[in-house]
């Protein structure tokens, strides 16, 4: 998304809060400046999504996942 308005921002925040309550790690990739600034302004970043979980591209993100996420098959 290139732009996000306030209603979209709060909807995103609600989703991220629900995921955080379930201990689901959240990674964001290639966030344009406007949404990034809006997410920082209301505290989504870094309160719900730490700076360390924001990646420039999918390759960087998948590299992090491969190094840090265990797959549990039940």
Backbone as numpy.savetxt, mean C-alpha at the origin, in Angstrom:
# Nx Ny Nz CAx CAy CAz Cx Cy Cz
-3.79 4.44 -10.79 -4.63 5.61 -10.79 -3.74 6.85 -10.79
-4.06 7.80 -11.61 -3.27 9.02 -11.66 -3.72 10.04 -10.63
-5.01 10.03 -10.30 -5.57 10.99 -9.35 -6.56 10.27 -8.44
-6.69 10.80 -7.23 -7.68 10.27 -6.30 -8.36 11.45 -5.62
-9.69 11.38 -5.49 -10.39 12.45 -4.77 -10.60 12.01 -3.32
-11.19 12.88 -2.54 -11.33 12.61 -1.11 -12.19 11.39 -0.83
-13.25 11.19 -1.58 -14.10 10.02 -1.33 -13.33 8.73 -1.66
-12.58 8.73 -2.74 -11.76 7.56 -3.08 -10.69 7.31 -2.04
-10.13 8.39 -1.52 -9.08 8.29 -0.51 -9.61 7.63 0.76
-10.80 8.05 1.20 -11.37 7.46 2.41 -11.85 6.03 2.18
-12.32 5.71 0.98 -12.68 4.33 0.66 -11.44 3.45 0.70
-10.35 3.94 0.13 -9.08 3.21 0.16 -8.62 3.01 1.60
-8.73 4.04 2.41 -8.33 3.94 3.81 -9.14 2.86 4.54
-10.44 2.82 4.31 -11.29 1.79 4.94 -10.83 0.39 4.57
-10.51 0.18 3.31 -10.04 -1.13 2.84 -8.72 -1.48 3.51
-7.80 -0.52 3.55 -6.49 -0.77 4.14 -6.58 -1.04 5.64
-7.49 -0.37 6.32 -7.70 -0.63 7.76 -8.20 -2.06 7.95
-9.16 -2.49 7.13 -9.68 -3.86 7.23 -8.57 -4.88 6.99
-7.72 -4.64 6.00 -6.61 -5.56 5.72 -5.62 -5.58 6.88
-5.32 -4.43 7.43 -4.38 -4.34 8.55 -4.91 -5.10 9.77
-6.22 -5.03 10.01 -6.82 -5.77 11.14 -6.65 -7.28 10.99
-6.52 -7.73 9.74 -6.34 -9.16 9.46 -4.86 -9.51 9.33
-3.99 -8.56 9.68 -2.54 -8.75 9.59 -2.07 -9.07 8.18
-2.73 -8.49 7.19 -2.34 -8.66 5.80 -1.40 -7.51 5.43
-0.22 -7.87 4.97 0.75 -6.85 4.56 0.29 -6.21 3.26
0.50 -4.92 3.16 0.07 -4.15 2.01 1.29 -3.59 1.31
1.37 -3.82 0.01 2.43 -3.25 -0.81 1.78 -2.40 -1.90
2.33 -1.24 -2.12 1.85 -0.36 -3.19 2.96 -0.19 -4.20
2.57 -0.12 -5.47 3.56 -0.07 -6.55 3.27 1.11 -7.47
4.33 1.86 -7.78 4.29 2.92 -8.80 3.15 3.92 -8.56
3.15 4.55 -7.41 2.10 5.50 -7.06 2.45 6.87 -7.64
1.58 7.45 -8.47 1.83 8.80 -8.98 1.83 9.83 -7.84
2.40 10.99 -8.09 2.59 12.02 -7.07 1.31 12.45 -6.37
0.24 12.72 -7.11 -0.98 13.25 -6.49 -1.57 12.27 -5.48
-1.79 11.00 -5.87 -2.32 10.07 -4.85 -1.35 9.86 -3.69
-0.06 9.84 -3.97 0.94 9.67 -2.91 0.85 10.80 -1.90
0.79 12.02 -2.38 0.69 13.17 -1.47 -0.61 13.14 -0.66
-1.70 12.75 -1.30 -2.98 12.67 -0.59 -2.93 11.58 0.49
-2.32 10.44 0.18 -2.22 9.36 1.16 -1.32 9.76 2.32
-0.28 10.51 2.05 0.59 11.01 3.12 -0.14 12.05 3.97
-0.93 12.88 3.34 -1.63 13.96 4.04 -2.58 13.45 5.11
-3.26 12.32 4.85 -4.20 11.81 5.86 -3.61 10.66 6.68
-2.35 10.32 6.42 -1.68 9.34 7.25 -1.77 7.89 6.80
-2.36 7.64 5.62 -2.34 6.26 5.11 -0.89 5.80 5.02
-0.07 6.70 4.50 1.38 6.50 4.47 1.93 7.45 5.52
2.60 7.03 6.53 3.14 5.71 6.82 2.34 4.90 7.84
1.18 5.37 8.28 0.46 4.68 9.36 -0.06 3.30 8.96
-0.63 3.18 7.76 -1.17 1.89 7.30 -0.23 1.19 6.32
0.49 1.97 5.53 1.44 1.42 4.58 2.78 2.10 4.84
3.74 1.37 5.42 5.05 1.97 5.68 5.77 2.32 4.37
6.62 3.31 4.45 7.40 3.73 3.28 8.14 2.54 2.67
8.60 1.63 3.51 9.35 0.47 3.03 8.51 -0.47 2.16
7.19 -0.30 2.18 6.30 -1.16 1.38 5.77 -0.46 0.13
6.42 0.62 -0.24 6.07 1.33 -1.47 7.20 1.10 -2.46
6.86 0.52 -3.60 7.86 0.11 -4.57 7.71 0.89 -5.87
8.83 1.11 -6.53 8.83 1.84 -7.80 8.24 1.03 -8.95
8.44 -0.29 -8.91 7.93 -1.13 -10.00 7.63 -2.54 -9.46
6.95 -3.33 -10.29 6.54 -4.67 -9.87 7.73 -5.59 -9.65
8.78 -5.44 -10.42 9.97 -6.28 -10.24 10.55 -6.09 -8.84
10.66 -4.83 -8.43 11.16 -4.53 -7.08 10.24 -5.13 -6.02
8.95 -5.04 -6.23 7.97 -5.58 -5.28 8.04 -7.10 -5.23
8.08 -7.75 -6.39 8.14 -9.21 -6.39 9.45 -9.71 -5.80
10.54 -8.99 -5.99 11.80 -9.36 -5.34 11.66 -9.32 -3.83
11.00 -8.29 -3.31 10.77 -8.19 -1.86 9.92 -9.38 -1.39
8.87 -9.67 -2.13 7.98 -10.77 -1.76 8.74 -12.09 -1.72
9.54 -12.36 -2.74 10.30 -13.61 -2.79 11.25 -13.74 -1.61
11.81 -12.65 -1.15 12.77 -12.68 -0.04 12.10 -12.69 1.33
10.87 -12.21 1.43 10.28 -11.95 2.74 8.98 -12.67 3.06
8.38 -13.35 2.10 7.08 -13.97 2.33 7.22 -15.48 2.22
6.77 -16.17 3.26 6.75 -17.63 3.24 5.40 -18.08 2.71
5.42 -19.07 1.85 4.19 -19.64 1.35 3.88 -20.87 2.20
2.68 -20.89 2.74 2.25 -22.02 3.57 1.14 -22.73 2.81
1.38 -23.98 2.49 0.39 -24.79 1.79 -0.22 -25.74 2.82
-1.55 -25.66 2.91 -2.20 -26.53 3.90 -3.07 -27.56 3.24
